[in-house]
């Protein structure tokens, strides 16, 4: 029975450690994305690039 108490206490300390690491990462701006929302409207859902090959002069290739 004492092993369960030991495991619960260790798991609580590990969870607190991960929570502190998460808070530090959020405070330091690790998850901030300032660039993508401002340019998302400029791009289409599908980007088509035209390339010329020997077989067909105007073949469209989707990326």
N, CA, C and O of each residue as an XYZ file, in Angstrom:
252
protein
N       0.814     -1.185      0.000
C       0.000      0.000      0.000
C       0.865      1.258      0.000
O       0.462      2.283     -0.551
N       2.026      1.194      0.599
C       2.890      2.376      0.648
C       3.477      2.693     -0.731
O       3.852      3.833     -1.003
N       3.553      1.682     -1.595
C       4.060      1.914     -2.947
C       3.095      2.810     -3.723
O       3.531      3.655     -4.504
N       1.814      2.637     -3.519
C       0.818      3.467     -4.198
C       0.976      4.927     -3.775
O       0.911      5.823     -4.616
N       1.180      5.171     -2.493
C       1.383      6.541     -2.028
C       2.645      7.149     -2.635
O       2.668      8.327     -2.992
N       3.679      6.347     -2.746
C       4.920      6.808     -3.353
C       4.700      7.148     -4.830
O       5.146      8.199     -5.292
N       4.028      6.286     -5.564
C       3.783      6.525     -6.982
C       2.885      7.742     -7.210
O       3.109      8.513     -8.143
N       1.886      7.912     -6.375
C       1.003      9.074     -6.509
C       1.771     10.361     -6.242
O       1.604     11.343     -6.966
N       2.603     10.368     -5.219
C       3.366     11.586     -4.919
C       4.382     11.890     -6.023
O       4.558     13.050     -6.395
N       5.043     10.872     -6.541
C       6.004     11.088     -7.625
C       5.282     11.592     -8.875
O       5.783     12.493     -9.548
N       4.131     11.036     -9.193
C       3.392     11.468    -10.380
C       2.891     12.901    -10.232
O       2.833     13.639    -11.215
N       2.532     13.296     -9.031
C       2.113     14.677     -8.803
C       3.286     15.624     -9.010
O       3.118     16.683     -9.614
N       4.473     15.267     -8.522
C       5.648     16.111     -8.731
C       6.019     16.195    -10.215
O       6.411     17.259    -10.693
N       5.901     15.099    -10.932
C       6.188     15.112    -12.371
C       5.173     15.986    -13.105
O       5.545     16.754    -13.992
N       3.899     15.875    -12.744
C       2.859     16.688    -13.375
C       3.082     18.167    -13.093
O       2.895     18.999    -13.981
N       3.474     18.504    -11.887
C       3.759     19.901    -11.550
C       4.962     20.401    -12.350
O       4.975     21.544    -12.807
N       5.966     19.549    -12.518
C       7.136     19.921    -13.326
C       6.771     20.202    -14.773
O       7.235     21.185    -15.351
N       5.936     19.341    -15.368
C       5.502     19.580    -16.740
C       4.634     20.828    -16.845
O       4.722     21.556    -17.834
N       3.809     21.082    -15.856
C       2.967     22.273    -15.862
C       3.817     23.545    -15.779
O       3.533     24.527    -16.464
N       4.841     23.525    -14.954
C       5.744     24.679    -14.841
C       6.491     24.891    -16.156
O       6.659     26.027    -16.600
N       6.942     23.795    -16.782
C       7.630     23.913    -18.071
C       6.695     24.486    -19.135
O       7.124     25.288    -19.964
N       5.435     24.089    -19.122
C       4.457     24.615    -20.066
C       4.228     26.106    -19.835
O       4.184     26.880    -20.791
N       4.084     26.512    -18.587
C       3.857     27.928    -18.271
C       5.059     28.768    -18.700
O       4.883     29.863    -19.233
N       6.264     28.277    -18.478
C       7.468     29.001    -18.884
C       7.519     29.132    -20.401
O       7.885     30.189    -20.916
N       7.155     28.070    -21.128
C       7.162     28.124    -22.590
C       6.130     29.112    -23.122
O       6.392     29.822    -24.093
N       4.969     29.161    -22.496
C       3.938     30.103    -22.929
C       4.374     31.540    -22.640
O       4.189     32.428    -23.472
N       4.945     31.761    -21.477
C       5.388     33.112    -21.106
C       6.520     33.610    -21.999
O       6.620     34.810    -22.255
N       7.373     32.704    -22.475
C       8.498     33.115    -23.310
C       8.111     33.273    -24.773
O       8.946     33.660    -25.590
N       6.853     32.980    -25.124
C       6.397     33.179    -26.489
C       6.652     32.016    -27.406
O       6.678     32.191    -28.624
N       6.840     30.845    -26.869
C       7.132     29.667    -27.677
C       5.987     29.329    -28.626
O       6.235     28.846    -29.730
N       4.760     29.566    -28.230
C       3.602     29.172    -29.020
C       2.985     30.336    -29.788
O       1.918     30.171    -30.379
N       3.612     31.494    -29.798
C       3.084     32.644    -30.523
C       3.339     32.482    -32.018
O       4.422     32.068    -32.432
N       2.345     32.807    -32.809
C       2.471     32.771    -34.257
C       1.890     34.070    -34.796
O       0.685     34.177    -35.024
N       2.750     35.046    -34.993
C       2.301     36.347    -35.457
C       2.287     36.452    -36.974
O       1.614     37.324    -37.523
N       3.014     35.582    -37.660
C       3.172     35.716    -39.103
C       2.044     35.058    -39.889
O       1.519     35.667    -40.820
N       1.662     33.850    -39.546
C       0.715     33.083    -40.343
C      -0.661     33.733    -40.459
O      -1.179     33.784    -41.575
N      -1.289     34.229    -39.404
C      -2.617     34.820    -39.591
C      -2.627     36.022    -40.528
O      -3.623     36.253    -41.214
N      -1.553     36.785    -40.573
C      -1.546     37.976    -41.413
C      -1.374     37.659    -42.887
O      -1.794     38.453    -43.728
N      -0.767     36.520    -43.236
C      -0.562     36.189    -44.644
C      -1.434     35.041    -45.121
O      -1.366     34.680    -46.295
N      -2.234     34.466    -44.271
C      -3.067     33.328    -44.663
C      -4.064     33.715    -45.747
O      -4.368     32.904    -46.623
N      -4.574     34.930    -45.702
C      -5.560     35.370    -46.673
C      -4.940     35.554    -48.062
O      -5.660     35.541    -49.061
N      -3.639     35.720    -48.137
C      -2.984     35.966    -49.413
C      -2.788     34.707    -50.247
O      -2.571     34.807    -51.455
N      -2.858     33.544    -49.649
C      -2.585     32.304    -50.352
C      -3.871     31.543    -50.638
O      -4.795     31.535    -49.824
N      -3.921     30.905    -51.797
C      -5.053     30.055    -52.153
C      -4.909     28.710    -51.468
O      -3.866     28.396    -50.896
N      -5.974     27.917    -51.535
C      -5.911     26.588    -50.954
C      -4.987     25.678    -51.759
O      -4.255     24.870    -51.187
N      -5.020     25.807    -53.077
C      -4.159     24.995    -53.929
C      -3.249     25.911    -54.724
O      -3.696     26.905    -55.297
N      -1.988     25.576    -54.755
C      -1.009     26.356    -55.505
C      -0.685     25.571    -56.772
O      -0.282     24.410    -56.712
N      -0.867     26.223    -57.915
C      -0.577     25.574    -59.188
C       0.653     26.230    -59.803
O       0.733     27.452    -59.924
N       1.603     25.395    -60.184
C       2.822     25.864    -60.808
C       2.844     25.313    -62.226
O       2.689     24.108    -62.423
N       3.034     26.174    -63.208
C       3.108     25.703    -64.584
C       4.559     25.413    -64.915
O       5.450     26.230    -64.678
N       4.774     24.228    -65.469
C       6.108     23.832    -65.885
C       6.034     23.333    -67.316
O       5.005     22.814    -67.747
N       7.107     23.488    -68.040
C       7.154     22.996    -69.403
C       8.037     21.765    -69.445
O       9.151     21.753    -68.920
N       7.506     20.718    -70.088
C       8.272     19.491    -70.264
C       8.390     19.209    -71.748
O       7.833     19.937    -72.569
N       9.109     18.160    -72.093
C       9.266     17.802    -73.497
C       7.961     17.274    -74.089
O       7.685     17.497    -75.268
N       7.155     16.576    -73.284
C       5.938     15.948    -73.797
C       4.840     16.968    -74.066
O       4.266     16.982    -75.155
N       4.550     17.799    -73.118
C       3.494     18.789    -73.298
C       4.024     20.153    -72.865
O       4.585     20.282    -71.777
N       3.852     21.160    -73.697
C       4.437     22.466    -73.372
C       3.751     23.192    -72.219
O       4.392     23.996    -71.542
N       2.468     22.931    -71.978
C       1.775     23.626    -70.875
C       1.094     22.608    -69.991
O      -0.103     22.356    -70.122
N       1.842     22.040    -69.117
C       1.304     21.067    -68.169
C       1.274     21.712    -66.788
O       2.270     22.287    -66.350
N       0.152     21.620    -66.108
C       0.047     22.193    -64.773
C       0.355     21.124    -63.740
O      -0.114     19.990    -63.836
N       1.134     21.495    -62.772
C       1.532     20.577    -61.708
C       1.068     21.146    -60.388
O       1.367     22.296    -60.066
N       0.330     20.344    -59.611
C      -0.144     20.798    -58.307
C       0.866     20.428    -57.248
O       1.424     19.331    -57.241
N       1.083     21.371    -56.356
C       2.033     21.149    -55.258
C       1.279     20.848    -54.014
O       1.883     20.627    -52.964
